[in-house]
Amino acid sequence: MTMPSALDIARAATLRPVTDVAREMGISEDFLEPYGRHIAKIKLEAIDSLADRPRAKYVVVSAVTPTPLGEGKTTTTIGLAQAFAHIGKRATAAIRQSSMGPTFGIKGGAAGGGYSQAVPFEALNLHLTGDIHAVTAAHNQLAAMVDNHIHHGNALDLDPASVTWRRCLDINDRALRNVIIGLGSKDDGEPRQSGFDITAASEVMAILALSTSLRDMRQRFGRIVVGFNRAGEPVTADQLKAAGAMTVIMRDALKPNVLQTLEGTPVIVHAGPFGNIAHGNSSVVGDLIGIHTGDYLITEAGFGADMGAERFFNIKSRVSGLTPDAGVVVATVRALKAHSGNYRVVAGKPLPEAMLQENPDDVRRGADNLRKQIENIAMHGVTPVVAVNAFPGDFESEYQVILDIAKEMGVPCAVSHHFSQGGRGAIDLAHAVVEAAERPSSYTPLYPTNIPLREKIDIIARRVYGADGIDISPVAGKQLDKYEKSGFGDFMVCIAKTHLSISSDPTLKGAPTGWRLPVREVRASVGAGFIYAICGDMRTMPGLGMHPAAESIDIDDDGNIVGLY
């Protein structure tokens, strides 16, 4: 039997008024700003109003190193949250906001899929309440003020060649990666090379996700470094008198959005920082609200456990002060087969035919990646859970390989059919998470912040990625020295590398050993409070494929959206 499309499933759902969903979370209408009947923003005052309520168990959902197609973390997050209602528990899911770049590209939206979706589907995958557009506007407001300052005499002596603050847009457009701005007459500005990043890669987005209050966001915006003066000193948004206007633009965007799943479970949807160069997690304020709205708060971290989960533990959890109780590692048969090294999976193309045949040996050959990602959760003092995200065409013998590995490692594991069955298909997974979350947690960040930046990068490379060490280029070395001299030495670190391998080489599958992490460049997100080491060829403005999803998205004769998935 062929399943309906995600869009058809969503349209067939009967949604509850968002006020009813919020009321069950303990949030009164006084703290809601409705956007129609099924979406609302939550005022930040709700954080204090909920503070006396019991604290939920805090669970992060991550994954093995994914194929280019993704392994279903969002779908698992939502399916798991729905499943708790089937075992007499209340849960809230917290997920990232969808960027229109992937939505109109290859990967699709961020609402989940099948019978484990957040809804309304169209709104979530397109503009929602406009938060991402606010990020775009705030980011570009600062960019305009940078060039305006240079044009009007450059009192701060900002070196145009040092300006790192580019412009952004929430669209995949490779033609904007490198541009010359300021062409034309003298009144059109000073010509210089610049470019565009996708909005999810903006530091403004990272700040939105990490801010704990409006005042905190204002202070973070003020600390943004846009470049350096000719004496080598950082120039900030506050010095340009730009941070106030940015905060005004972002004031409403800081309020988290509340939606629901197909089964009426609350979903907080807020922020969407890029998973490659930023921390790839939903917002802190969303979690500060969600942690007091039920028995479990289920949040999602981008890409594999070596990336999103590592940053959840070492960046987001430090900022929020919330202690995680369990970490889910989503695994799929197809991903572990890919890690056997016997198949090549290409985004936008069908899986290799041989990969769809029963082959538990290939699952076993790729299982080193699963073992390492389980270790990456456990090394932070949190109990891992393995969620086998079931796909049509999988075989029981292949599931058994994964179940046996989890048993060998002493961690709970369940095969979950939430995509095809919704919450009832994830009941076993919900019981496994309950078991894990009841175990004592000794959450500890991987590194202290008061050690040198080089040492922090080395700790992540060796312990999380399995590298033999790091090789810092001369350029990166000078940048690290400059940042420490500028007072950024106590920052957290974020490694910008491929998501397709635990290593920095996307062609290396499994859990590679005998390699070193090359650090070719280091940049500072001063407002966000972390530096990011660039360890590979990272694209901060994606391009469209030969046949992007945008080609199939349209409006029918009745005004309904078609082709959105």
PEDA-V181478 format. One record per backbone hydrogen bond with DSSP energy under -1.0 kcal/mol. NH is the residue of the N-H (numbers start at 1). CO is the residue of the C=O. Records with the same first field share a line. If there is no record, write none. Layout:
NH->CO / CO
This chain:
9->5
10->6
11->7
12->8
18->37
21->17
22->18
23->19
24->20
26->23
27->22
31->28
32->29
33->41
35->39
40->258
41->33
42->256
43->31
46->43
47->44
49->45
50->46
53->50
56->291
57->295
59->297
60->326
61->299
62->328
64->330
70->67
76->72
77->73
78->74
79->75
80->76
81->77
82->78
83->79
84->80
85->82
86->83
87->84
89->84
92->296
93->266
94->298
95->268
97->271
103->99
104->100
108->102
113->116
115->419
116->113
118->111
119->260
124->120
125->121
128->123
130->127
134->130
135->131
136->132
137->133
138->134
139->135
140->136
141->137
142->138
143->139
144->140
145->141
146->142
147->143
148->144
149->145
150->146
151->147
152->148
154->149
157->154
159->228
162->159
164->226
165->226
166->164
167->195
169->197
171->169
173->542
176->173
177->174
179->194
181->192
188->185
189->186
192->181
194->179
196->176
197->167
198->540
199->169
201->198
202->199
206->202
207->203
208->204
209->205
210->206
211->207
217->213
218->214
219->215
220->216
221->217
222->218
223->219
224->221
226->235
229->233
230->157
232->229
235->227
237->224
238->222
240->236
241->238
242->237
246->242
247->243
248->244
249->245
250->246
254->250
255->252
257->269
258->40
259->267
260->119
261->265
262->117
264->261
267->259
268->93
269->257
270->95
274->200
278->274
283->270
284->209
287->283
288->284
289->285
290->286
291->287
292->289
293->290
295->90
296->90
297->57
298->92
299->59
300->94
301->61
302->280
305->63
307->304
308->302
311->307
312->308
313->309
314->310
315->311
316->311
317->312
319->315
320->316
321->317
325->58
326->58
327->383
328->60
329->385
330->62
331->387
336->332
337->333
338->334
339->335
340->337
341->338
349->346
355->352
356->353
357->354
363->359
364->360
365->361
366->362
367->364
369->366
371->367
372->368
373->369
374->370
375->371
376->372
377->373
378->374
379->375
380->377
381->378
385->327
386->412
387->329
388->414
389->331
390->416
394->391
399->395
400->396
401->397
402->398
403->399
404->400
405->401
406->402
407->403
408->404
409->405
410->407
411->406
414->386
416->388
417->425
421->417
422->418
425->422
426->423
430->426
431->427
432->428
433->429
434->430
435->431
436->432
437->433
438->434
439->436
442->381
444->380
456->452
457->453
458->454
459->455
460->456
461->457
462->458
463->459
464->460
465->460
467->461
468->515
471->517
473->519
477->473
478->474
479->475
480->476
481->477
482->478
483->479
484->480
485->481
486->482
487->484
488->483
491->488
492->529
494->531
496->533
508->505
517->469
519->471
520->534
521->534
523->532
525->530
529->525
530->525
531->492
532->523
533->494
534->521
535->496
538->536
549->105
550->104
551->548
552->549
554->562
556->560
559->556
562->554
